[in-house]
Amino acid sequence: MLRIESVTGGYGRTTVLHEVSLEVPTGAAVALMGHNGAGKTTLLKAAVGLVRAKSGRVLLDGEDVTGLRPSARVKRGLGYVPQGQQSFGDMTALENLQLVGDRAGISEMLDLFPALKDLLGRRAGLLSGGQRQQLSIARTLLTRPRLLILDEPTEGIQPNVVAEIERVIAELTGRGDLTVLLVEQHVGFALRTASAYYILESGRITARGDGGSEAHDHVRSQLAV
Ligand SMILES: Nc1ncnc2c1ncn2[C@@H]1O[C@H](COP(=O)(O)OP(=O)(O)OP(=O)(O)O)[C@@H](O)[C@H]1O
């Protein structure tokens, strides 16, 4: 469903990604790991269209979207949750959801993220990091993406919320109606959530394999400096 073929790109004259290829099959979750500065966010942005590929191709459901701007990719079913649990801080959690979804959609999201039910009237800026992360994911899911791209969904959030996010991803991919690409530093979470992983180092894919706990040691050794 998402195919990145030999993409080279970066910012201005700075090349960050060097002939990166990666594939996320329909209905699967794939984790992208690597050290700080390896280019993980840049690769996600290349998938979203926020970073232009100087060479190579990005395909969504077999269609070449390399020349398409982000909004056109969103129309084709892509949803992006950037790093940092962003939402409109002065608006309530409910208002943040109402900007994107109708009543039925919001009710579905509250079933998926029950913790948000009691927080609807609270200003998003006053929520904890974990609560804001759930709100950001819910808001993106309200756009009904078929491909969800998450940048470090567990960064700086408490373990009980990490478990909630893990459950939601498993539930949605388990239904077969969502494909997920996530950047993740938390190896345990990444390998439990994803059926395959890629490791990016200095803008190049240096390892890939299947997810699951048996990959844990291999991934850790790959990530060790
Ligand atoms: N907007 C930008 N303009 C110029 N260079 C950038 C920009 N954003 C990132 N970079 C550079 O691109 C390289 C890769 O950054 P990127 O954020 O993709 O890495 P990352 O693997 O996601 O790291 P982190 O885990 O710290 O988020 C870094 O050297 C960074 O300084």
The ligand as an ORCA input file, in Angstrom:
! r2SCAN-3c Opt
* xyz 0 1
  N      13.873     21.465      8.374
  C      15.139     21.057      8.294
  N      16.059     21.763      7.611
  C      17.336     21.341      7.512
  N      17.802     20.203      8.060
  C      16.946     19.463      8.758
  C      15.561     19.841      8.916
  N      14.953     18.896      9.661
  C      15.877     17.973      9.957
  N      17.073     18.308      9.422
  C      18.317     17.520      9.507
  O      18.095     16.271      8.880
  C      18.764     15.223      9.583
  C      17.780     14.130      9.921
  O      16.788     14.645     10.810
  P      15.464     13.846     11.197
  O      14.647     14.744     12.055
  O      14.840     13.302      9.973
  O      16.067     12.651     12.034
  P      15.353     11.650     13.023
  O      15.947     10.316     12.742
  O      13.877     11.776     12.895
  O      15.842     12.154     14.436
  P      15.056     12.373     15.815
  O      14.936     11.018     16.432
  O      15.984     13.257     16.558
  O      13.733     13.013     15.514
  C      19.403     15.868     10.810
  O      20.753     16.081     10.522
  C      18.671     17.179     10.955
  O      19.496     18.169     11.502
*
